[in-house]
Structure formats: structure tokens, C-alpha cells
Amino acid sequence: MRQFKNLLSVVWEVIFIIQFIGWLLIFYFPLLILFTREAWWPASMKIQRFWAGWLRVTMGICTHIDYEIPLGKDQSYIYVANHSSFLDILVAYKYIPGYFHFMAKGSLARVPLFRIMFWRTHIPFERGKVLESSRAYQRAVNDLAKGYSVLIYPEGTQNNKRYTLLPFRTGAFRMSVETGTPIVPVTCLNNLDILPHQSDLFRPHPGGPGHLYIKVGKPIYPHECYHDMVKLKEKVFTIVMQNLSDYAAHQSKYRGKIG
């Protein structure tokens, strides 16, 4: 029975990847055109949202989002989220209400199908390369000045351990202090249970269709932490970690009760 479930899980992942690539191919040329002018970028976001939403629905993923307070579409925020799965970007299109750019590792910008998304919109960076990281940081600051939101994963890489966090890097919090932009803490509670970490892809695991639970906290302004990026980082880390711990200890209370 376990082998049969593992086989179904692998089949589900293969179908997911085929759909993921297939829809990117379908939208490649429309996106190619829309990304050429900044005035058209909001229209490209509609396509990206459709693509992400279609994948979630057709693969049997039901997303439940708990907002601590309503977030405005026209307000720019720095969204700070934990990072554990390939699903993290797909669900971001659902919980972020306005136009946004996400920061991601530079290797994605070298993949032909993803490359068009990183021409002028989403922000690639290379860990360990000071000059490129500095350029990505400044690009994000400029985007905030334009009124865009930015999504950052401060762990810097996918974390394959459930209900834990890797140490947060300071970039997002420095950006918040320097620009005065509030940070919105986001906790993806069980993305890893649905689609596993990349090193485990296609290996036996309990992943597959199911319910995703996400908690979106209220914005935290830099002045609440005395414009101290270390204190701000610690506060956000504590919020996200507490949410993960609460989910690990009381998973039953989340089923069907968020969103």
C-alpha cells in the first residue's frame, strides 16, 4: 500500500511539472511582449496569477490564507516569508494582493523559460557575489520607490526541515529601515508536505494534493523596532517561528478553519 501511495505521489509530481512547463510555453510570447514596457507589467501579473492559480487548482491544492488585517493593493510592502518548497512562489500570487516582484536565486534567470521574467521584473541575485547582490538590493529599493511590493525569502535557500527556520539574513530588514517600508511576515505552514524540497523530488514521501495553510501577519513598521534592523529581524523571525511551532503542535485546529 505504501509503495502504491509513493507511486501516486511521483505521478502527481510529474503531472505538476508537465503542467508547470506547458503553461509557461503557452504564455511565453505574450509575456515576452508585456515585459518590454513597464506600463504593461501589471497586465503580465494577471497572466502570472492565472498560471499560478490554474496549477494550484488543477493539481488539487486548496489554499487557505489567514490575514491578521486586510492589506491594500496599492500599498507597497516587503513581504518576508519562510522558504521550504517549489510551491512558495505559486502561492505568493494568491496571498499578495497587489503588484509585486520577488527576489530569487540567479540560476532561475538562466533557465530559458524563466529568463523573460527576470529581464526587468523579478529580481535575480547571486549569493556570495557582493557586486551582484548589491545591484539586486538597489533594484529592490528602486521598485519600492515606484510603489511596487517586494517578496524576499530571508533564509536565502529552501529549508527541507519541517517546522524550523534557517537563520534570517539582514537584507530585507535593512531595506525596511532604509526605505521606511513596512514588513509583512508570512508563514507558509505546510508547503513542504504538499510538494517536497528539491533534493527529495521523485523520492518516496507523503506529498500530493491537499490543503495549504498560510498566515499573513500585520505590517510591522521600522519605528516599532526603533529603526533597528537587528531587532526588526528578530521580531519577524519570532513571529514566523511561533506560527510554525503552533501548527506543528496543533495541526488539527487548522484543517478547514483558515481562510
HELIX and SHEET records of a PDB file:
HELIX    1   1 ARG A    2  LEU A   34  1                                  33    
HELIX    2   2 GLU A   38  TRP A   40  5                                   3    
HELIX    3   3 TRP A   41  THR A   58  1                                  18    
HELIX    4   4 LEU A   87  TYR A   95  1                                   9    
HELIX    5   5 GLY A  106  ARG A  110  5                                   5    
HELIX    6   6 PRO A  112  ARG A  115  1                                   4    
HELIX    7   7 ILE A  116  PHE A  118  5                                   3    
HELIX    8   8 VAL A  130  ALA A  145  1                                  16    
HELIX    9   9 GLY A  171  THR A  179  1                                   9    
HELIX   10  10 ASN A  191  ILE A  194  1                                   4    
HELIX   11  11 GLN A  198  ASP A  200  5                                   3    
HELIX   12  12 PRO A  222  CYS A  225  5                                   4    
HELIX   13  13 MET A  229  ALA A  249  1                                  21    
HELIX   14  14 GLN A  251  TYR A  254  5                                   4    
SHEET    1   A 7 ILE A  61  TYR A  67  0                                        
SHEET    2   A 7 GLY A 210  VAL A 216  1                                        
SHEET    3   A 7 ILE A 183  CYS A 188 -1                                        
SHEET    4   A 7 ILE A  78  ALA A  81  1                                        
SHEET    5   A 7 SER A 149  ILE A 152  1                                        
SHEET    6   A 7 PHE A 100  LYS A 105  1                                        
SHEET    7   A 7 ILE A 123  PHE A 125  1                                        
END                                                                             
